[in-house]
Amino acid sequence: MGIRSDLDAGFDFEIVDEFLDHYAMMVDSMEIMIMDLTKPKFYKRSINELFRVFHNIKSASGYLKIAPMNKLAAFVENELEILRQKEPPVNDETINWLLAISDMFALWQDDLHLDNELTKIKFSLLKIPDTDTQN
């Protein structure tokens, strides 16, 4: 039994289905927003939107008791709050870290659809990039 079966057993089908739909949209939009962080013109909009995406994932995964997803989303949300105070653009290390984070959430999306156990968080994702160094 995988993550989807666990969710279906513990929550109303409509809640799980709505989460999966919204989660898919958020994961699909992450990479574009991350790449837009390199463009000063789109920085504020993209950083605020990314923050909102991770905040929403944190809230929904907390409600659904998906602990690894909740913890990683909260971790990323904290880092995005710091980036919201910085001037654009962000450095390559930060972009690469955020892209790796996006890949992790995409893996979890696959796990949800395939009813697998959630893939373990890669330790490298827990190393916060140096946000002070510019490109």
C-alpha positions as CSV (number, residue, x, y, z in Angstrom):
1,M,0.0,0.0,0.0
2,G,1.4,3.4,-1.0
3,I,0.8,7.0,-0.2
4,R,-2.3,7.4,-2.3
5,S,-3.9,4.4,-0.6
6,D,-3.1,5.9,2.8
7,L,-4.7,9.2,1.8
8,D,-7.8,7.5,0.4
9,A,-8.1,5.5,3.6
10,G,-7.8,8.5,5.9
11,F,-9.6,11.3,4.1
12,D,-12.6,12.0,1.9
13,F,-12.1,11.2,-1.8
14,E,-12.9,14.7,-2.8
15,I,-10.3,16.2,-0.5
16,V,-7.6,13.9,-1.8
17,D,-8.6,14.4,-5.4
18,E,-8.6,18.2,-5.0
19,F,-5.2,18.1,-3.4
20,L,-3.8,16.0,-6.2
21,D,-5.2,18.4,-8.8
22,H,-3.8,21.5,-7.1
23,Y,-0.5,19.8,-6.3
24,A,0.0,18.8,-10.0
25,M,-0.6,22.4,-11.1
26,M,1.8,23.8,-8.5
27,V,4.6,21.2,-9.4
28,D,4.1,21.9,-13.1
29,S,4.6,25.6,-12.6
30,M,7.6,25.5,-10.3
31,E,10.4,25.3,-12.9
32,I,9.2,28.3,-14.9
33,M,8.9,30.4,-11.8
34,I,12.4,29.3,-10.7
35,M,13.9,30.2,-14.0
36,D,12.2,33.6,-13.9
37,L,14.2,34.4,-10.8
38,T,17.2,35.0,-13.0
39,K,15.3,37.8,-14.7
40,P,15.1,41.0,-12.7
41,K,11.8,42.0,-14.5
42,F,10.0,38.9,-13.2
43,Y,11.8,38.4,-9.9
44,K,9.3,39.8,-7.4
45,R,6.3,38.2,-9.1
46,S,8.1,34.8,-9.3
47,I,9.5,34.8,-5.8
48,N,6.1,35.7,-4.3
49,E,4.4,33.1,-6.4
50,L,6.9,30.4,-5.4
51,F,6.5,31.4,-1.8
52,R,2.7,31.0,-2.2
53,V,3.1,27.6,-3.9
54,F,5.3,26.2,-1.1
55,H,3.1,27.7,1.6
56,N,0.1,26.0,0.0
57,I,1.9,22.7,-0.2
58,K,3.0,23.0,3.4
59,S,-0.6,23.7,4.5
60,A,-2.2,21.0,2.5
61,S,0.4,18.3,3.3
62,G,0.2,19.2,7.0
63,Y,-3.6,18.7,6.9
64,L,-3.2,15.4,5.0
65,K,-0.4,14.3,7.4
66,I,2.2,13.9,4.6
67,A,5.1,14.6,7.0
68,P,8.2,14.6,4.6
69,M,6.4,16.8,2.1
70,N,5.2,19.2,4.9
71,K,8.7,19.4,6.4
72,L,10.5,20.1,3.0
73,A,7.8,22.6,2.0
74,A,8.2,24.5,5.3
75,F,12.0,24.4,4.9
76,V,11.8,25.8,1.4
77,E,9.2,28.4,2.4
78,N,11.6,29.7,5.1
79,E,14.4,30.1,2.5
80,L,12.0,31.8,0.0
81,E,11.1,34.3,2.7
82,I,14.8,35.3,2.9
83,L,15.0,35.6,-0.9
84,R,11.9,37.8,-0.9
85,Q,14.0,40.4,0.9
86,K,17.0,40.2,-1.6
87,E,17.5,42.1,-4.8
88,P,17.3,40.2,-8.0
89,P,18.6,38.1,-9.6
90,V,19.5,35.0,-7.5
91,N,22.7,33.2,-8.1
92,D,23.2,29.9,-10.0
93,E,23.7,27.9,-6.8
94,T,20.2,29.0,-5.6
95,I,18.6,28.3,-8.9
96,N,20.1,24.8,-9.1
97,W,19.0,24.1,-5.5
98,L,15.4,25.2,-6.2
99,L,15.4,23.1,-9.4
100,A,16.5,20.1,-7.4
101,I,13.7,20.9,-4.9
102,S,11.2,21.1,-7.8
103,D,12.5,17.7,-9.0
104,M,11.8,16.2,-5.5
105,F,8.3,17.4,-5.5
106,A,7.8,16.1,-9.0
107,L,9.1,12.7,-7.8
108,W,6.5,12.8,-5.1
109,Q,3.8,13.6,-7.6
110,D,4.8,10.4,-9.5
111,D,4.7,8.5,-6.1
112,L,1.2,9.8,-5.5
113,H,-0.1,8.8,-8.9
114,L,1.6,5.4,-8.9
115,D,0.6,4.7,-5.2
116,N,4.2,4.2,-4.2
117,E,5.8,5.0,-0.9
118,L,7.1,8.5,-0.9
119,T,10.7,8.8,-2.2
120,K,13.1,9.7,0.6
121,I,14.3,13.3,0.7
122,K,17.8,13.6,-0.8
123,F,20.2,14.9,1.9
124,S,21.7,17.4,-0.6
125,L,18.4,19.3,-0.6
126,L,18.8,20.1,3.0
127,K,22.0,22.1,2.4
128,I,20.9,25.7,2.0
129,P,22.6,27.5,-0.9
130,D,24.8,30.6,-0.3
131,T,22.3,33.3,-1.4
132,D,24.8,36.1,-0.9
133,T,27.0,35.3,-3.9
134,Q,25.8,36.8,-7.1
135,N,26.1,35.2,-10.6
